Amino acid sequence: MSQFDPESLLPLPTAVFHILVALADRDRHGYTIMQDVSVRTGGRVRLSAGTLYSSIRRMLEQGLVEELRESPDADSQDERRRYYRLTQFGREVALAEARRLNEMLSSARATGLIPKKL
């Protein structure tokens, strides 16, 4: 259990939520995080290198992600690449944000603002 309340960081900046989602299923380096976010959003969200690395720097300080000492990909030994992994606290924060967003969407559906099914 984390020493901090995951909800204390909500709402998350959009870039931070997308980075957490990109790291949810595997460890990645910066470029593959940017690619994953673009693919998952159909190209609607494209992280710049500046946004990605400033977000990751804050996320490292907050304990949401950790930097790996070694490449998880045996085929890639490029020493310039830095790989990142979602921490347990990062996973808890991502889940809390997903619940918050789902509640907002449910509220909008309940008022008829958006159709019950898109």
N, C-alpha and C positions, 0 to 999 in steps of 0.2 A: 504494500500500500504506500502511495506517495505521501510525502509530508505536506504537500500543498493541495489545495482544493482545485481540481481541474477547471471548475466553472469560474475561478477567479481570473482566468485569462480570456474569458468570453466577453464580447464576440471577437472572434479571430479575424485578423486581416485576411482578405480573400487569398492572397498569395500564400500565406502560412497554411491555411486549410488545404489548398491544393498540394503543397509540398508534403504535408502529412499524409494525404491520400496517396500520393505517388510512392511514399516510402512504406505504406501499409503492407504491401505484399512482397517486397524484397528490398535489399540494400541497393543503393544507386549512387552514381557520381553525378555532379551538377548537370552535365549536358543531358544525361538520360532522364533526370528529373524534369528538365525543361521540355524534352520530347514527350514524356508521358503526360504531362499536364496539357500540352497542345492536343495530343491524340484523344485523351479522355474528354476534352471539352469541344471536340470537333473544330479546333483552331480558334475558338472564341477567346480563349485565354492563352496568351503567349508571354511567358515570363522573360524579362530581359536579364542579362547576366548581373546587372547592378541590383535589381530587385531580388533575384534569387540569392545572391551571396550576402546581401545586407539582411535578408530575412533569416537565412541559415545562421548568420553570426548571432542574431538575437535568440534564435531557437536553441543554439548551443548553450547560451548563457542561462536560458530558462529551463534547460534540461529536457527539452522536447525531442531532441535528436542528439546523437553522438557521432563523432568522427571515428572511422575505423583506421587502425594502424596498417592493415594489410588489405589488398584487393580481394574481394570475395569471388572475383572472376579469375579463374586460373589461366584463362586465355589472354587476359589483359594485364600486362605488367608495366603499364605506363605510370611512372612514378609521379607525374604531374597531376594525375587524377586523385581527387580526394573523395572517398566514399562515405556515405552517411547512412545511419540506421535509426529507425524510430525507437525511442525508449518506451518503457511501460507507461511512464507519465505522459509522453507524447501521444500514445495510443488512447489513454483515458481522456485527454483533452480533445482529440479528434472525435471520439465517440460523443462527448458532451456537446461539441459544436454541431455534430450531425443531428443529435436529438433536438437541439435548440432550433435548427433550421427546419426540421420536420414539423415541430410544433407551430412554427410561423406559417408553414405551408398549409397545415391542417386548419389553422385559424382562417386563412384566406379562402380556403375551400368552403368552410362552414358558412361564410357570409355570402357565398355565390360570386365572389370577386373573380375567381378562376373556376373552370369546370372541375367536377369531381375526378374526371379522367381526362388527361391531355391526349 
